[in-house]
Amino acid sequence: MDLTVKIKRYNPETDTEPHWETYSVEADPMDSALSVLNHIKWNMDGTLTFRKSCAHGICGSDAMQINGENKLACSILVQDLVGSKGGTISYAPLPAAPVIKDLVIDQDSFFEKYRAVMPWLVNHTPPPERERLQSPEQHAIIEDATKCIMCGACTHSCPSTWAAPDYLGPAAMLKAYRYTFDSRDQGTEERLEVVDSKEGLWKCYTIFNCVQACPKGIDITRWLSALKRKSVTMRY
Ligand code: FES
């Protein structure tokens, strides 16, 4: 099929602002949106810049805005974007982040917020001889949240992020949920001090954009609501 591919390009060395460039590409309906970008880079324009690694929806590095929605380029097929007869696909960087070049955004602030919620197990008791045990029932409480691959599609789909750059965002707070509700963790108070704040949980207005954008189908809003309830229970 014939595709018209529009890519939002930006080179900080030569451009004062981003602009759209258009490419005509022949593709198979079963090609991924990432394959289309690879084809352009390898055969048409080697200066095109984007992140990717695993190409299998695991590393989270190729989240971008495709036809106006935040998606992993490797995890969406051309036919799911334009049908089987061809059409137009647009690619832009994730919104609400500084662009380094073309589709590559600066993720420093995203990972700073991630680190702020202490995304690790806090446990002050001496480690047992083998692992710290957890029952299947205890694990079920956090299992959905453990599927997060930190691609940033959720955080960059959230109107609260667009309006308030300091907002922690759904990805970081989902990680806070994942550890706070882990039966082996003892860092609840410390972690809630970070998320129960002006730039934390209470800027989540349950808009559900994050749930729609998550390529792993995580029920993010549900888990953030559980974290809100936990923080209220701890306070009063
Ligand atoms: S390239 Fe790794 S998730 Fe898409």
Boltz pocket constraint, residues with backbone or C-beta under 6 A from the ligand:
constraints:
  - pocket:
      binder: B
      contacts: [[A, 51], [A, 52], [A, 53], [A, 54], [A, 55], [A, 56], [A, 57], [A, 58], [A, 59], [A, 60], [A, 61], [A, 62], [A, 63], [A, 72], [A, 73], [A, 74], [A, 75]]
      max_distance: 6.0
